[in-house]
């Protein structure tokens, strides 16, 4: 709009800027996929955003332990938040029929129930107590005690691993029993078939179910069905419709089909997958060993393990070995998949240093672990072998604790992906791509000519200059660190006719100092006092 002049002097007019500020994309929003609590998950198959493990417990029921289904998801989420994570999407899968025919989780055939009946006058008016936890590994004990005939009350105590619920002065009435049912997070309590409560108090009793655990913790990672996971990676699913996430995890799953689908999905979403090794794979041994050492599970290394061979990908990294951590339910030390720990380290490193810093080194101390499992303990020469095979190691050093000691993507020696060999380089590229993708929507439908090209270049130049000033790029000057082109040399007349504008952004990434070589020279022939 022109200025109307009426007197001699100076007139001021504010003009709109043709430059658009670019807001950096997030870098450490994690997406977790896995089996959530079979009885207490609010919505299966729906990507739910959470910001703490308390949020996870609200939507997905928290930790559980089972030998029938993989229970790695809640533990990985728990370790993620404990190690620096702050933002995640969870897709809780609903377990189908697995294990014995008596163990069904949330399907049309009915749920797995371990029922304890405490009889009052007769079976028709007793209490039916049904476990909300999969109790096939950790037994649940229900105790009726302290029966008071005068007050017609009794105590109810429920034990499940380290969790104890104690209810004093329970009365046989609808209000009292409904209150118990609402308060308990371990069991459901209902009336058995009757229309009224009897007057006879229950007999003191202790019921334990199952009487003998049917599985051991060593089988935690065996209970999964690939189809449950593959459905999440289809087009237009709940997770596919999440606008942006950066890290993709399938905790504890080492399966060709699922891992390949996860990597393809990560590439589609411009995300980075953090993968776990086979739980049983040791650090060393021959290719003929059973199970085979971890290096023979990698593509092209001559091994022939059953069912798994890690694909080549620039959008993923594998971490080894499993870590020992205290199980909150059983209070025992158990092996846990490393991906949840490592994702938290990624998030913490991004927050303190930036996505361009390798999430590895003595500063990346892994919390809540006593260290690698015995079969995964490494020395320097052995790690040298695994490092060349794109296996990132977790190691414990005296005085430092357990740390992430590797930062390579799943490209190994593939020269076609040489520029994406390191985790921070690839993640930096994805960060820039996600940022520009989210911030350049204003370009659509603008006139495709020189003014637009100038505005685009100005906006991206400002963003890249901010990265340079943060020390995120290599080079002593901005021109050494990055280049942005958007002009007639990138967008031809034919492109203009077709509605296409081409932008070229080049940058010099920082690469980690993976090998530090120290040369020592001894001075000889010095004179006294020199």
Buried (B, 14 or more C-beta within 10 A) or exposed (E): EEEEEEEEEEEEEEEEEEBBEBEBBBBBBBBBBBBBBBBBBEBBBBBBBBEBBEBBBBBBBBBBBBBBBBBBBBBBBBBBBBBBBBBBBBBBBBBBBBBEEEBBBBEEEEBBBBEBBBBBBEEBBBBBBBBBBBBBBBBBBBBBEBBEEEEBBBBBBBBBBEBEBEBEEBBBEEEBBEBBBEEBBBBBBEBBEBEEBBEBBBEEBEBBBBEEEBBEBEBBBBBBBBEBBBEBBEEEBBBBEBEBBBBBBBBBBBBBEBBBBBBBBBBEBBBBBBBBBBBBBBBBBEEEEEBBBBBBBBBEBEBEBEEBBBBBBBBBBBBBBBBBBBBBBBEEBBBBBBBBBBBBBBBBBBBEBBBBBBBBBEBBBBBBBEBBBEBBBBEEEBBEBBBEBBBBBBBBEEEBBBBBBBBBBBBBEBEEBEBBBBBBBBBBBBBBEBBBEBBBEEBEEEEBEEEBBBBBBBBBBBBBBEBBEEEBBBEEEBEEBBBBBBBEEBBEEEBBEEEEBEBEBEBEBBBBEEEEEEEEEEEEEEEEEE
